[in-house]
């Protein structure tokens, strides 16, 4: 993600869990407020600016951000773009995987792991987290929710790597969200493949 302030351009780099935690807390506190109150207070705008400064690794300070984003719309837009950046990175990873067709593979510390068969026990662990997380109104995730996603990923991959190893690899929050969502994509892909095989079997007996 990039931002231009006072004639200079900055890049955010990875949006780590530490950065995301600050952003998500502010985002959740303000979510829907524009529909209820129609306006944001000075404190709200300050919180947005502080979150922006943190996401960009303090490459500029609060006053520089406040001066550079001199229109209220610029503050709100750049704050909102943080979530859009996470979703964009997730989509880019999905496109890359779609080209390889490796929906059942994850790379941890340079090594590829396959999930193998997803039986009922593994699926139950995934489903419980998925049902809690994937709702139309869900916009951000807490630290605890990200932990649950990572734990589900570790279990789906038969504990071939640890929680800490997975967490270390997926430093960018978008990687956690993507790899968690990829589990369901893998199930749907397997269903499609098996359905095609079933059609062939039906045809062969016609």
Steps between C-alpha positions, in 0.01 A plus 500: 500500500627847413423844636614844385569764765646843446650406164651172620376144441510227765433124491345307786672166435345198670195566714607293799281391788641779719402762242169332428404485866509880531317548172230241575427648842444844349306362204263305723439800726406714200321239290156623410543827684473699178153348451384588850664834572594596142818660636827410675631680808851647531586200718381263224714676240800498735457123547492451122818704457676309779407170334629624164831608659542156662413306182772697320758411770530854635679615184320828567351635820147597597547870422643423155205274425255760628661769285530279191146368521350845531155399380270293720415281202873422457528378860192280472601366157857407596378337821243296305762401243687301766224239503473518122875429476464184712214377280694588184804301617272208581351513149846516340607189692180326389574584135855364533377174652226466236773489235687218677182312603674419831206570731610231747856627547653747744862616517656537845866602537567416136348152520174393335245300696187324371180488700413147393143376542266725694293259706216586737724569801717746312198653329324550834798697635499719190121539483467624860744782432365573150141533621606751765720704265332509162194722529384784272550763770852382595756765408800438726643230726630507856832346606308209651312442174824502299640247749197278439558519124866402541406213732246374245763516226746300713237233570390473135864437409523222761738691732787461254611842628431682826283801577812712556654390170178584314464832679861592421450418131172689469621832637276691262140476624383448140692168494307369801164601353593358160630162620197458725260575212702269275391203711139545387614560142684167514187318622292655220768410243507138621120488480515619140763240409303220662180616329677483163622148577148400602362631170753291308398190695134568424574540130700180488198305626251659262 
